[in-house]
């Protein structure tokens, strides 16, 4: 029977037939048979090209070190979600959905670098000059400079500086790393001048810079970071499912659980009697007049 689809969907990424799956023109099975790796395939997926060996090694390095970060918002969300015992994909999805403005803001950092690289070109300024301009504009506006500082690694993210060094070692450094290092230098010179302690680059500042240098767009870089951490979220969720107690409030565990009642510290309105319906109107009017409720409004 001959038939035609009602809607044809166009895609420049891939297609498949009954016999093969083709990614950017390459048969995926042939790529695997020839020894191309998962990281190679990511270059083909997002950029449509086979990477150089140095580029593939840099991406592998970056993904390996970003894979796991122990207790972080993404891991905590995956564990908490699995406490209700949904299907595993729900816990993984909950984990990666925590990526945003504070936890792994990869795309935003990438767009920031792109904006000031373009300004340097248009305004005829060096990247050292533009790094200082970026820092001054952000701090003067009361905005945080993305890519610096990590609340758990108070002496500097142990993954970050090695990433900068690996870029140089593999000779995949360029304008992105030059600008990022200029930002770090200008930021800490200003803090020292203000009598504040210096703050080191974090994994967004280092890792996302490396991905940008490899040719990945801000959103592609963000997607790769989310993908890496998704494996970690799955592992933490599975561990909770296999070794933990549902609800995460069991008093039989050696460590106090996430939802244990002892974790609750209430600092709200003191206990009070519920007014009867006959007293309700007068009671409500009294609360409005006193206005004390306003300090509890969210």
N, C-alpha and C positions, 0 to 999 in steps of 0.2 A: 504494500500500500504506500503510495506516495503521499508525503505530507510536508508542509512548510510551517515553520514556527510563526506564531502571531507576532512575536517581538524578537528581533535579533539583537543580542547584546555584544557590543564591541569591546575588545580588550587588547591592549598592546603588550600584555604581560605573558600570557600563556594560552594554550589551547590543548585539547585532548581528543583523541579518537578512541575507538574500541581497542586499538593496539598500542598507543603511546601517549605520553604526556610531554609536551614541548614547552620549555621555558625560554623565552626570549630567543627562540629559534634553535635552541639546543635540546636534543632528546635527553631527558633527565636520566634515563637508564644508561645511555652512552656516557654521560658525564660521570656517573658513579663508577662505571666499568673502567674509565680512564684514570680514576683516582682523584677526581676533583672532590673537594671537601664541602662540608656544610657551609663554612665561611665563604668558600668560592661561590657557592650557589646564592648566598645572600647578595654578593656583588652583582651577580647576574640578575637576580630578582629586582633589586632596587635601582641598579644602574645599567643593566643590559650589557655588561662587559665582564670578561675574565680578568681578575686582578693580577698584578705582578706578585711574585712570591713574597716580597717585602710587605706589600699591602695585605695579603692574606694572613701573614704572620702577625701583623699589627692588629687586625680585627680579631684574630683568635686570642691574642693576649688580652685585649680589651674585654672581650666577652667572658673569658675565663675569670678575670678578677672581679667583674661586676656580677657574676652569677649568684654569689651568696654574700649576705651582709648581716647574718644572724638576726637579732631582734631589731626590726625596723618597722615602719608603718605597714609595709606590704606583707611582711611575715606575720605580724600581729593580726592583721585583718584576715588573712587566710586561716590562721589558727582559730580565731574567734568565730569565723563563719562555720568552720568544720565542727565547732562545738554544738551546733544545732543539727549536725549529721545530714546535710544536704548531699547531693551528688558532688564528686570531686571538682568538676569544672566550675561549679558555683563558687567554691572556696578560692580557686585560682583566679577567677574573674574578680572577686572581691579584693584580692591582694593587689593585682595590677591596677585596679581602679583607684588605688590610693596615690598613684603617681600624679603629681600636680605642681602647684606653685612652690611648695616647700620640699616635697619628697621627689627627687629626680626630675627637676624642671628642664629636661633636655632640650625640648623644642624652643623654649623661651631663651635659653642661653645661646642657642645657635642663631636665632634671629637677632639677638643683641650683637653678636660678633659680626654677622653679615651687614647689619646697619652701619656699624662704625668702620668696617673695612671699606664700604662704599663711600662713606664720608671722607675717609682718608684719601681715597682716589680723587674724589671731586674737589676737595679743598686743598689738595697738594701737600698734605701733612705726612710726616713719618708715622709709623705705627707706634713708636715710643710716645710721640706727641699725642696721638689719638687715644692711647691707653689712659693717659692722664686726663684728657678731656672727658672721656667716658666716666672715669671714677668721680671727677669733680661734679659732673652733671647729675649723676645718680645720687651721690651723697648730699649735694646741695638741695636736691629735691626731696630728700628724706627717704629715698628708695634704697633697698639693699642691692649690692653688686652681686649678681648671680655667679656661682662657681667658686665661692670662697667660704670657708668655715664649715664645720660639721659638729653638731652638738654632742656626739658621743666621743669622737676623736679630738679631744680638746687640745692636743699637742700637734695636730695635723693628721689628715687622712693618710694612713700608711700605703694606700694604693695609688695616691695621686702623683707624687713626684716621680716614682718609678715609671709611670705612664709617660710623663714628659721625657724622661731619659730614654725610654724604649723608642719613642718616635725618632729621636736624634740618632740612636744606635742603628735603626733600620733605614734611616735617611728618608723618612716620610714626613719630615717637619717642613713647615712653610709659613705662609702669612697668618694662618689661624693660631699656630703656636706662638709666633712672634707677638701677635697682639695680646694673646692670653697672658703671656709672661710680662708684657708691658703693663697690663692691668694689675697683675699681682704686685709688681714693683711700685707702681704709683699708689695703689691702695695702702700698702704698708708704710710707705714714706709719709703719707698723710696721717696715718694713725700714730706713727712715732712722733710726728710734729705736734700732735694733739695730746701726747703723753699716754697713749693707749698701747696695749700689747699688740703684736702683729698677729695676723690670721692667715693660715696657710690655705692653699688651693684645695678644693674638695674633688670628689670623683666626677661631678658634673663638669667642673672647670677643666679637669684633665682629660677625662674620657670622652666627653662630647667634643672637645677640641680635636682630639685624635680622629674621631669619626668624621668631623667636618673636613679635616685635612685629607681624609681618604675619599672624599667626594660625596658623602652622604648628606642629604638635605636635612634641615632641622627636624622635620617630622619623621624622616626615615631613621635618623639616629635615635630619636625617642622610641620609635617602634622596636628597634634592636635592643635598646636597654630594657624595655618592658618585657620583650621576649625572653631575655636572659633571666630576669628576675622571676618570670613565670615558672621556670623550672624549680627555683627555690621555694616559691609559694606552694607548688604541688607537693614538694617533699615535706615541708612543715605541716601541711594539712594531712598528708598520709600518716606522718608520725603521730599526730594527735588522734587520728582515727584508729590507729593500731595500738597505741600505747597509753593514750589519755582517756579520760572519762568524758562522756558527753555532758554538755552544760558547763563544764569546766568550773565546777563549784564543789567538787568532792573534797571531803575533809580527810580522806584516806591517803591523799598524795603527800609526799615528803615536803614538796614546795607548795606554798599557798597558791591556789589557782586564780586565774584571771577574774573569775566572777565570785570568788569567795566573799561571804558577807563581811568578813573583817576588812576587806578592801574599801568598803564604803565609809567615807568621812562626810557626814552631812553638816553643812554650815548654812542651812536655809532658815526659814521661818520656824520658830519653836512650835512644838505641838500645841494645838488649840482645839476647843470643842466645836463641833459642827452645829451651826444655828438651825433651829427648826424652820420650817417653811413660813410659820407665822412671824418669826423674828427676822426673816430674810431681808425684807426691804429696808428696814431700819438699820440692820447690820451692814448691808451693802452701801447705803448712803453714808454711814459713819466711816467706812473704810475710804470712800472717795474723799471725804472731807479731811481726814487725817493725812492722806497722801503717802503714808509709809509704804504702801505697796509698790510705789514707783521704783524703789531701790532693788526690787526683785524682778522687775519687768525685763524680759530678754528681747 
